[in-house]
Amino acid sequence: MWPPDQEPDPDPDPAPARAGRSPPGAGVSGLRALLPARAYLCSLKGRLLLAESGLSFITFVCYVASSASAFLAAPLLEFLLALYFLFADAMQLNDKWQGLCWPMMDFLRCVTAALIYFAISITAVAKYSDGASKAAGVFGFFATIVFAIDFYLIFNDVAKFLKQGDSADENTADKAEEENSDSDSD
């Protein structure tokens, strides 16, 4: 994908920098700051969001070229939402904006996207006979699978988190009961 992050080599000849010219790689650092980190894009969540946005864009283009153009709003919206969550997760906006419940928003986005893609893909394949509609339906089925995998993984993470919270609450409740029973027996 991107070139690997490397340490910049020290400039052996500092004369060009003194002459008022910028070093050859100076503009890359400013633009690279807008891109998600390579480590995040190689993670499972990053790959899923890249796949969601890519499949949504391909599906959108197929619907634009087909006679089933009434369905093009859903892939466009899902493409934009997937890009938003990709950059929000990569730039760690969930840590900066604590008032929003990011896992629940991501879960609801994935569930609704999977259901909508499944419904419009079935309709596009069954009702329309042109090739672009069939291609949009097939890419929509692939997008349904990717969104379903994503909401399954989010659900498992949230369930593990809630189980850890419940076990901590049970331990404190058990300790409180033991302390109350010891104080009553005196």
C-alpha positions as CSV (number, residue, x, y, z in Angstrom):
1,M,0.0,0.0,0.0
2,W,2.0,3.0,1.3
3,P,5.8,3.0,1.3
4,P,7.1,1.8,4.7
5,D,7.7,4.5,7.2
6,Q,11.4,5.2,7.2
7,E,13.6,7.5,9.2
8,P,14.7,10.4,7.1
9,D,18.3,10.2,6.2
10,P,20.4,13.2,7.4
11,D,21.2,15.4,4.5
12,P,25.0,15.0,3.8
13,D,25.0,18.2,1.8
14,P,23.2,21.0,3.7
15,A,24.0,23.6,1.0
16,P,20.7,23.2,-0.9
17,A,18.7,23.8,2.2
18,R,20.6,27.0,2.8
19,A,20.1,28.2,-0.7
20,G,16.4,28.6,0.0
21,R,15.2,25.4,-1.6
22,S,13.2,22.9,0.4
23,P,14.6,19.3,0.7
24,P,13.0,16.8,-1.7
25,G,10.7,15.1,0.8
26,A,9.6,18.1,2.8
27,G,6.0,18.2,1.3
28,V,5.3,14.6,2.1
29,S,5.2,15.0,5.8
30,G,2.4,17.6,5.6
31,L,0.2,15.4,3.4
32,R,1.1,12.2,5.2
33,A,-0.4,13.7,8.3
34,L,-3.8,13.5,6.7
35,L,-3.5,9.8,5.9
36,P,-4.3,7.1,8.5
37,A,-1.3,5.3,10.0
38,R,0.0,2.2,8.3
39,A,-0.3,0.2,11.5
40,Y,-4.0,1.1,11.7
41,L,-4.7,0.2,8.0
42,C,-3.0,-3.2,8.5
43,S,-5.2,-3.9,11.6
44,L,-8.4,-6.0,11.3
45,K,-10.6,-3.0,11.9
46,G,-8.7,-0.9,9.4
47,R,-8.9,-3.6,6.7
48,L,-12.7,-4.0,7.3
49,L,-13.3,-0.3,7.0
50,L,-11.2,-0.2,3.8
51,A,-13.2,-3.1,2.4
52,E,-16.5,-1.5,3.4
53,S,-15.6,1.8,1.8
54,G,-14.2,0.2,-1.4
55,L,-17.1,-2.2,-1.9
56,S,-19.6,0.7,-1.2
57,F,-17.9,2.9,-3.8
58,I,-17.9,0.1,-6.4
59,T,-21.5,-0.7,-5.7
60,F,-22.3,3.0,-6.0
61,V,-20.6,3.3,-9.4
62,C,-22.5,0.1,-10.6
63,Y,-25.8,1.6,-9.5
64,V,-25.0,4.9,-11.3
65,A,-24.4,3.0,-14.5
66,S,-27.4,0.7,-14.2
67,S,-31.2,1.0,-14.7
68,A,-31.6,0.5,-10.9
69,S,-30.3,4.0,-10.2
70,A,-33.0,4.4,-7.5
71,F,-30.7,2.5,-5.1
72,L,-27.6,4.6,-5.5
73,A,-28.2,6.7,-2.4
74,A,-27.6,3.8,0.1
75,P,-24.1,2.8,-1.2
76,L,-23.1,6.5,-1.4
77,L,-24.2,7.1,2.2
78,E,-22.5,3.9,3.4
79,F,-19.3,4.9,1.5
80,L,-19.2,8.3,3.2
81,L,-20.0,6.8,6.6
82,A,-17.3,4.1,6.2
83,L,-14.7,6.8,5.3
84,Y,-15.8,8.9,8.3
85,F,-15.4,6.0,10.7
86,L,-12.1,5.0,9.0
87,F,-10.6,8.5,9.6
88,A,-12.3,8.9,13.0
89,D,-10.8,5.6,14.3
90,A,-7.4,6.3,12.7
91,M,-7.2,9.8,14.1
92,Q,-8.5,8.5,17.5
93,L,-11.5,10.9,17.6
94,N,-13.2,8.5,19.9
95,D,-10.7,9.4,22.6
96,K,-11.2,13.1,21.9
97,W,-15.0,13.2,21.8
98,Q,-16.0,11.2,24.9
99,G,-19.7,12.2,24.7
100,L,-20.4,9.9,21.8
101,C,-20.8,6.1,22.2
102,W,-18.5,5.1,19.3
103,P,-18.9,1.3,19.5
104,M,-22.8,1.6,19.5
105,M,-22.7,4.0,16.6
106,D,-20.4,1.8,14.6
107,F,-22.5,-1.3,15.5
108,L,-25.7,0.4,14.3
109,R,-24.0,1.6,11.2
110,C,-22.9,-1.9,10.3
111,V,-26.2,-3.6,11.2
112,T,-28.3,-1.2,9.1
113,A,-25.8,-1.3,6.2
114,A,-25.9,-5.1,6.1
115,L,-29.7,-5.1,6.1
116,I,-30.0,-2.4,3.5
117,Y,-27.4,-3.9,1.2
118,F,-29.0,-7.3,1.5
119,A,-32.4,-5.9,0.6
120,I,-31.3,-3.8,-2.3
121,S,-29.0,-6.5,-3.7
122,I,-31.8,-9.0,-3.8
123,T,-34.0,-6.5,-5.5
124,A,-31.3,-5.4,-8.0
125,V,-30.5,-9.0,-9.0
126,A,-34.1,-10.2,-9.2
127,K,-35.9,-7.2,-10.7
128,Y,-33.4,-5.7,-13.2
129,S,-31.9,-7.5,-16.1
130,D,-29.0,-5.3,-17.2
131,G,-25.4,-6.3,-16.3
132,A,-24.6,-3.2,-14.2
133,S,-27.6,-4.0,-11.9
134,K,-26.4,-7.6,-11.6
135,A,-22.9,-6.4,-10.8
136,A,-24.2,-4.0,-8.2
137,G,-26.2,-6.7,-6.6
138,V,-23.2,-9.1,-6.5
139,F,-20.9,-6.4,-5.0
140,G,-23.8,-5.5,-2.6
141,F,-23.8,-9.1,-1.4
142,F,-20.1,-9.0,-0.8
143,A,-20.6,-5.7,1.1
144,T,-23.3,-7.4,3.1
145,I,-20.9,-10.1,4.2
146,V,-18.2,-7.5,5.1
147,F,-20.6,-5.4,7.1
148,A,-21.9,-8.5,8.9
149,I,-18.4,-9.6,9.9
150,D,-17.7,-6.1,11.2
151,F,-20.9,-6.0,13.3
152,Y,-20.2,-9.5,14.6
153,L,-16.8,-8.5,15.8
154,I,-18.1,-5.3,17.3
155,F,-20.8,-7.2,19.1
156,N,-18.2,-9.7,20.5
157,D,-16.0,-6.8,21.8
158,V,-18.9,-5.1,23.4
159,A,-20.1,-8.4,25.0
160,K,-16.6,-9.1,26.4
161,F,-16.4,-5.6,27.8
162,L,-19.8,-5.9,29.5
163,K,-18.9,-9.3,30.9
164,Q,-15.8,-7.8,32.5
165,G,-17.9,-5.0,34.0
166,D,-20.4,-7.5,35.4
167,S,-17.7,-9.7,37.0
168,A,-16.2,-6.6,38.6
169,D,-19.6,-5.6,40.0
170,E,-20.2,-9.1,41.3
171,N,-16.8,-9.2,43.0
172,T,-17.5,-5.9,44.8
173,A,-21.0,-7.0,45.7
174,D,-19.6,-10.3,47.2
175,K,-17.0,-8.4,49.2
176,A,-19.7,-6.0,50.5
177,E,-21.8,-9.0,51.6
178,E,-18.9,-10.6,53.4
179,E,-18.1,-7.3,55.2
180,N,-21.7,-6.9,56.2
181,S,-22.0,-10.5,57.4
182,D,-18.8,-10.2,59.4
183,S,-20.0,-7.0,61.1
184,D,-23.4,-8.5,62.0
185,S,-21.9,-11.6,63.7
186,D,-20.0,-9.5,66.3
